[in-house]
Amino acid sequence: MTDERRAELAAALAELQERIAAACAAAGRRPDEVRLLPITKTFPATDVALLAELGMTEFGENRDQEARAKSEELRGLVQGPPPRLHMIGNVQRNKARSVLRWASVVQTVDSPRLADALAKAVAAARDAGERDGPLEVLLQASIDGDPARGGSPLPELADLADRVARSEQLSLRGVMTVAPRDWEPARAFAALAETAGKLLLDHPNAVEISAGMSQDLEAAIAHGSTLVRVGTSLLGGRRLASL
């Protein structure tokens, strides 16, 4: 089954890389300007290990309990440096310290309170010798301002970016978004690109734009995405029972 699954993942990965390369060519960009982030939530650690063998080094997870268990299992499955895991789901403030045990990047910082909670957790972890540097974060942007979907409204991102940048415990790396379902993807990603460009004027290290999934990655790449998040098109249907 392992050989069969590896071949399945290799074929899907090659197809996705071709899509990304074609989208970059259409946008006048180099393929190396856009990374693929496999979204491995609900998939077993063995799939992550197989993708690591195929060259993937970063993966996205959205549930603390599942990701924490998976990261521990990966220590015995992956040779060499451990994969970098991105938190792409909502972070409850009281779970900040727990998320830090496995996440290299948190992509969903959308409020001053969450930024402060993460900074406090990072400081405690550093004092305890559990980590030796700040946490990389992205600001989650709400394109349509709907609080039900999470994310900071676009007009509030600049203040949030300034707050994160002032923290010695956090490293502002860029922005992320999910295009609203009732918006044309190109319109949503254009709005994000405009906001990201403005943030760069004051925060030149905030170069990451995490945008685009299986159904809209071409539109995201056309508007500057540097990281596309893909799950189903790469890994197939859901594998794990809820934890």
One Martini backbone bead per residue (centre of mass of N, CA, C, O) as a GRO file, in nm:
protein
  243
    1MET     BB    1   0.056   0.064  -0.018
    2THR     BB    2   0.292   0.261  -0.009
    3ASP     BB    3   0.368   0.252  -0.311
    4GLU     BB    4   0.089   0.337  -0.413
    5ARG     BB    5   0.072   0.606  -0.259
    6ARG     BB    6   0.328   0.733  -0.371
    7ALA     BB    7   0.239   0.733  -0.668
    8GLU     BB    8  -0.013   0.904  -0.626
    9LEU     BB    9   0.132   1.155  -0.508
   10ALA     BB   10   0.333   1.203  -0.738
   11ALA     BB   11   0.123   1.259  -0.959
   12ALA     BB   12  -0.024   1.494  -0.819
   13LEU     BB   13   0.224   1.673  -0.782
   14ALA     BB   14   0.303   1.705  -1.078
   15GLU     BB   15   0.038   1.838  -1.165
   16LEU     BB   16   0.055   2.085  -0.977
   17GLN     BB   17   0.328   2.192  -1.077
   18GLU     BB   18   0.222   2.247  -1.361
   19ARG     BB   19   0.005   2.450  -1.284
   20ILE     BB   20   0.194   2.655  -1.153
   21ALA     BB   21   0.378   2.703  -1.395
   22ALA     BB   22   0.153   2.801  -1.586
   23ALA     BB   23   0.057   3.038  -1.409
   24CYS     BB   24   0.327   3.185  -1.407
   25ALA     BB   25   0.356   3.223  -1.711
   26ALA     BB   26   0.089   3.388  -1.745
   27ALA     BB   27   0.209   3.611  -1.520
   28GLY     BB   28   0.526   3.650  -1.551
   29ARG     BB   29   0.651   3.419  -1.371
   30ARG     BB   30   0.831   3.230  -1.163
   31PRO     BB   31   0.807   2.919  -1.022
   32ASP     BB   32   0.992   3.001  -0.761
   33GLU     BB   33   0.766   3.215  -0.644
   34VAL     BB   34   0.596   2.942  -0.584
   35ARG     BB   35   0.449   2.761  -0.329
   36LEU     BB   36   0.366   2.445  -0.193
   37LEU     BB   37   0.097   2.368   0.042
   38PRO     BB   38   0.022   2.101   0.202
   39ILE     BB   39  -0.294   1.980   0.315
   40THR     BB   40  -0.299   1.740   0.601
   41LYS     BB   41  -0.559   1.740   0.706
   42THR     BB   42  -0.686   1.417   0.792
   43PHE     BB   43  -0.401   1.305   0.748
   44PRO     BB   44  -0.151   1.104   0.775
   45ALA     BB   45   0.182   1.086   0.854
   46THR     BB   46   0.257   0.905   0.612
   47ASP     BB   47   0.192   1.118   0.396
   48VAL     BB   48   0.397   1.325   0.485
   49ALA     BB   49   0.645   1.142   0.449
   50LEU     BB   50   0.608   1.096   0.145
   51LEU     BB   51   0.624   1.398   0.066
   52ALA     BB   52   0.907   1.436   0.178
   53GLU     BB   53   1.038   1.238  -0.024
   54LEU     BB   54   0.926   1.438  -0.267
   55GLY     BB   55   1.022   1.744  -0.128
   56MET     BB   56   0.855   1.827   0.102
   57THR     BB   57   0.869   2.082   0.390
   58GLU     BB   58   0.563   2.183   0.399
   59PHE     BB   59   0.266   2.207   0.618
   60GLY     BB   60  -0.091   2.195   0.672
   61GLU     BB   61  -0.282   2.280   0.967
   62ASN     BB   62  -0.606   2.306   1.185
   63ARG     BB   63  -0.543   2.113   1.443
   64ASP     BB   64  -0.394   2.075   1.733
   65GLN     BB   65  -0.427   1.779   1.817
   66GLU     BB   66  -0.354   1.649   1.549
   67ALA     BB   67  -0.078   1.792   1.497
   68ARG     BB   68   0.070   1.708   1.753
   69ALA     BB   69   0.061   1.403   1.699
   70LYS     BB   70   0.191   1.410   1.417
   71SER     BB   71   0.465   1.540   1.491
   72GLU     BB   72   0.556   1.306   1.671
   73GLU     BB   73   0.542   1.082   1.454
   74LEU     BB   74   0.746   1.214   1.246
   75ARG     BB   75   1.014   1.159   1.400
   76GLY     BB   76   0.997   0.839   1.296
   77LEU     BB   77   0.964   0.904   0.962
   78VAL     BB   78   1.168   1.148   0.930
   79GLN     BB   79   1.446   1.236   0.775
   80GLY     BB   80   1.592   1.480   0.915
   81PRO     BB   81   1.444   1.752   0.900
   82PRO     BB   82   1.170   1.873   1.009
   83PRO     BB   83   0.883   1.973   0.930
   84ARG     BB   84   0.698   2.249   0.844
   85LEU     BB   85   0.431   2.380   1.033
   86HIS     BB   86   0.111   2.512   0.956
   87MET     BB   87  -0.126   2.726   1.082
   88ILE     BB   88  -0.470   2.747   0.927
   89GLY     BB   89  -0.632   2.782   1.181
   90ASN     BB   90  -0.794   2.849   1.443
   91VAL     BB   91  -0.690   3.032   1.740
   92GLN     BB   92  -0.698   2.983   2.059
   93ARG     BB   93  -0.569   3.155   2.313
   94ASN     BB   94  -0.550   2.897   2.517
   95LYS     BB   95  -0.367   2.740   2.270
   96ALA     BB   96  -0.094   2.874   2.205
   97ARG     BB   97   0.118   2.692   2.347
   98SER     BB   98   0.041   2.432   2.198
   99VAL     BB   99   0.097   2.526   1.905
  100LEU     BB  100   0.410   2.578   1.954
  101ARG     BB  101   0.495   2.268   1.959
  102TRP     BB  102   0.451   2.256   1.614
  103ALA     BB  103   0.456   2.545   1.501
  104SER     BB  104   0.626   2.760   1.272
  105VAL     BB  105   0.344   2.873   1.161
  106VAL     BB  106   0.101   3.143   1.173
  107GLN     BB  107  -0.176   3.236   0.948
  108THR     BB  108  -0.424   3.346   1.176
  109VAL     BB  109  -0.381   3.647   1.239
  110ASP     BB  110  -0.675   3.872   1.347
  111SER     BB  111  -0.574   3.999   1.632
  112PRO     BB  112  -0.449   4.150   1.906
  113ARG     BB  113  -0.512   3.923   2.111
  114LEU     BB  114  -0.368   3.697   1.959
  115ALA     BB  115  -0.093   3.825   1.936
  116ASP     BB  116  -0.049   3.848   2.243
  117ALA     BB  117  -0.080   3.545   2.311
  118LEU     BB  118   0.156   3.448   2.137
  119ALA     BB  119   0.377   3.621   2.261
  120LYS     BB  120   0.350   3.506   2.547
  121ALA     BB  121   0.406   3.209   2.466
  122VAL     BB  122   0.686   3.253   2.347
  123ALA     BB  123   0.822   3.367   2.598
  124ALA     BB  124   0.777   3.115   2.771
  125ALA     BB  125   0.923   2.915   2.583
  126ARG     BB  126   1.199   3.057   2.592
  127ASP     BB  127   1.239   3.046   2.900
  128ALA     BB  128   1.209   2.714   2.886
  129GLY     BB  129   1.370   2.612   2.618
  130GLU     BB  130   1.157   2.545   2.361
  131ARG     BB  131   1.277   2.805   2.216
  132ASP     BB  132   1.498   3.035   1.994
  133GLY     BB  133   1.251   3.207   1.867
  134PRO     BB  134   1.041   3.348   1.683
  135LEU     BB  135   0.724   3.372   1.542
  136GLU     BB  136   0.575   3.305   1.254
  137VAL     BB  137   0.350   3.535   1.080
  138LEU     BB  138   0.021   3.580   0.960
  139LEU     BB  139  -0.228   3.776   0.821
  140GLN     BB  140  -0.568   3.756   0.834
  141ALA     BB  141  -0.778   3.832   0.568
  142SER     BB  142  -1.083   4.011   0.524
  143ILE     BB  143  -1.234   4.092   0.237
  144ASP     BB  144  -1.557   4.131   0.346
  145GLY     BB  145  -1.581   4.152   0.678
  146ASP     BB  146  -1.667   3.869   0.783
  147PRO     BB  147  -1.666   3.738   1.105
  148ALA     BB  148  -1.747   3.432   1.053
  149ARG     BB  149  -1.460   3.373   0.882
  150GLY     BB  150  -1.252   3.545   0.963
  151GLY     BB  151  -1.045   3.796   1.008
  152SER     BB  152  -0.918   4.098   0.906
  153PRO     BB  153  -0.998   4.380   0.813
  154LEU     BB  154  -0.839   4.569   0.590
  155PRO     BB  155  -0.830   4.849   0.755
  156GLU     BB  156  -0.679   4.683   1.014
  157LEU     BB  157  -0.397   4.567   0.922
  158ALA     BB  158  -0.190   4.788   0.982
  159ASP     BB  159  -0.217   4.786   1.292
  160LEU     BB  160  -0.154   4.487   1.327
  161ALA     BB  161   0.126   4.494   1.201
  162ASP     BB  162   0.250   4.690   1.405
  163ARG     BB  163   0.209   4.514   1.653
  164VAL     BB  164   0.376   4.272   1.561
  165ALA     BB  165   0.643   4.428   1.498
  166ARG     BB  166   0.691   4.513   1.807
  167SER     BB  167   0.746   4.224   1.860
  168GLU     BB  168   0.995   3.995   1.979
  169GLN     BB  169   0.809   3.718   1.930
  170LEU     BB  170   0.741   3.823   1.637
  171SER     BB  171   0.720   3.745   1.275
  172LEU     BB  172   0.651   3.924   0.998
  173ARG     BB  173   0.559   3.766   0.671
  174GLY     BB  174   0.238   3.838   0.611
  175VAL     BB  175  -0.039   3.710   0.418
  176MET     BB  176  -0.384   3.587   0.430
  177THR     BB  177  -0.646   3.402   0.238
  178VAL     BB  178  -0.997   3.357   0.164
  179ALA     BB  179  -1.211   3.343  -0.072
  180PRO     BB  180  -1.507   3.437  -0.112
  181ARG     BB  181  -1.774   3.269  -0.242
  182ASP     BB  182  -1.919   3.554  -0.361
  183TRP     BB  183  -1.648   3.586  -0.513
  184GLU     BB  184  -1.426   3.666  -0.728
  185PRO     BB  185  -1.112   3.569  -0.706
  186ALA     BB  186  -0.969   3.806  -0.848
  187ARG     BB  187  -1.090   4.027  -0.670
  188ALA     BB  188  -0.981   3.927  -0.398
  189PHE     BB  189  -0.671   3.914  -0.475
  190ALA     BB  190  -0.645   4.210  -0.550
  191ALA     BB  191  -0.707   4.321  -0.269
  192LEU     BB  192  -0.472   4.181  -0.128
  193ALA     BB  193  -0.241   4.296  -0.297
  194GLU     BB  194  -0.285   4.590  -0.220
  195THR     BB  195  -0.243   4.552   0.084
  196ALA     BB  196   0.037   4.421   0.074
  197GLY     BB  197   0.180   4.660  -0.060
  198LYS     BB  198   0.138   4.858   0.176
  199LEU     BB  199   0.281   4.694   0.400
  200LEU     BB  200   0.568   4.692   0.269
  201LEU     BB  201   0.647   4.988   0.325
  202ASP     BB  202   0.676   4.915   0.653
  203HIS     BB  203   0.718   4.578   0.586
  204PRO     BB  204   0.965   4.428   0.403
  205ASN     BB  205   0.926   4.116   0.525
  206ALA     BB  206   0.616   4.097   0.415
  207VAL     BB  207   0.612   3.873   0.144
  208GLU     BB  208   0.381   3.692   0.208
  209ILE     BB  209   0.126   3.517  -0.001
  210SER     BB  210  -0.153   3.340   0.114
  211ALA     BB  211  -0.302   3.205  -0.182
  212GLY     BB  212  -0.485   2.960  -0.282
  213MET     BB  213  -0.642   2.681  -0.429
  214SER     BB  214  -0.749   2.441  -0.620
  215GLN     BB  215  -0.982   2.639  -0.761
  216ASP     BB  216  -0.778   2.936  -0.745
  217LEU     BB  217  -0.462   2.952  -0.804
  218GLU     BB  218  -0.439   3.115  -1.066
  219ALA     BB  219  -0.554   3.383  -0.955
  220ALA     BB  220  -0.349   3.416  -0.726
  221ILE     BB  221  -0.090   3.422  -0.899
  222ALA     BB  222  -0.177   3.671  -1.071
  223HIS     BB  223  -0.182   3.830  -0.760
  224GLY     BB  224   0.102   3.725  -0.593
  225SER     BB  225   0.128   3.457  -0.493
  226THR     BB  226   0.358   3.244  -0.281
  227LEU     BB  227   0.119   3.051  -0.151
  228VAL     BB  228  -0.032   2.740  -0.199
  229ARG     BB  229  -0.328   2.565  -0.079
  230VAL     BB  230  -0.331   2.201  -0.090
  231GLY     BB  231  -0.534   1.906  -0.073
  232THR     BB  232  -0.732   1.725  -0.250
  233SER     BB  233  -0.562   1.736  -0.523
  234LEU     BB  234  -0.331   1.567  -0.370
  235LEU     BB  235  -0.477   1.354  -0.143
  236GLY     BB  236  -0.778   1.362  -0.154
  237GLY     BB  237  -0.971   1.218   0.045
  238ARG     BB  238  -1.065   1.170   0.343
  239ARG     BB  239  -0.903   0.976   0.621
  240LEU     BB  240  -0.967   1.082   0.902
  241ALA     BB  241  -1.084   1.083   1.192
  242SER     BB  242  -1.194   1.257   1.431
  243LEU     BB  243  -1.021   1.405   1.723
   0.00000   0.00000   0.00000
